[in-house]
């Protein structure tokens, strides 16, 4: 049991364990930073969308207006943020895509626009 091969195997296992722990921790921290960076932008954009939808000055916002304020995002990304912010898609009388917060009574307004 005291053979040099057994001792070498034990030392190798211990060295491997102590070598993998810092690398695993470093990998975790880098992934966490990347996640926060990517989702931080989404959270900020989501807050902008919520503020736009809850503004007392407007009952609904056009997709084009929202797109002007959230440059760098595709239409689909903006629609995804709108849905996450509890918005519903409606159309005005010209067929323009509009979005309003679910809390607003848009059914009556939508009928007036149509």
N, C-alpha and C positions, 0 to 999 in steps of 0.2 A: 504494500500500500504506500510505502514511502518512495516509490520509484520516481525518478526525475520526470517521467512522462505525465504521471498523475498530478504532480505539483505544477508542471507547466500548463496542464489543462485547466487547473483551478485558477492559476494566475491569469491565464488568457480569458477565462470566463468573467473574472472580476474586472479586468481591464476593459473588456467589451461592454460590460454593464455600466461602468463609470464613464466610458466614452460615449455611449449612446444617450445617456440622460441629458447632458448639455445640448447635444444636437437635436434631440426631440423637443426640448424646451425652446430652443432657438427657432425651430420650425413652427412650433405652435405660436410663438410671439409674432413671427412674420405673417402667418396666416390671419391672425387676429387683427393686425394692423391693416392688412389688405381688405378684410371684411369691413372694418370700420370706415375706411376711406371710401369704398364703393357704396356702402349703405348710408353713409353720412350724406352724400349728395342726394340720394333718394329721399332721405328724411327731410332735408331742407326743401327740396322740390315739393314734397308732399305738404309741408307747412305753407308754402306759397299758394298751392292749389286750394287748400282749406280756407285760407284768408280771402282769396278771390271769391270763393263760392259763398262765404258767409257775409260778404260785404252788404251793407244795407242799401247801397246806391244802385245795385243791380240785382235783378231777380234771376238772371241767367247770363252766362258768358259764352261768347262764340269760341270755337276751337282755335280760330285764327288769332283772336286776342290773347288767349292763354299761351299760344305758341310764341307770340312776340315776347312775352315775359319770361318764358322758359326756353331760351335759345339753346341749341345743342341737343335737344331731345327730339326723337321722331314722333310722328303723330300717334303711333301705337303706344309708345312709352307714356305720352301725355294722357292718352285714354286710360291706360292702366292706372296711372296715378289718380285720375278723376274717379274711377270706379272704387279704388281703395279709400278715397275721401268721401264715399257715400253720395256720389253724384249720379244723376240720371241723364241720359241723352234725349234731347227733344229736337224738334225742327221748327224754325219759324215759318212764316207764310211763304217765304222765298225758297224754302228747302235748305236753309243754312243750318249747319250742325251747331246746336247750342247745348250747354250743360248747365244744370242747376242742382243745388244741394237737395237731397231727398226730403229734408225737413220743410222745404218751401212748398206751397200749394201751387204746383205748376200745372196741374191738370186743367184748371180753369183758364189759366193764361195760355196754355198750349192751344186750347180750343179757340181762344180769341185770336191767336196768331194765325191759325189755319184758315 
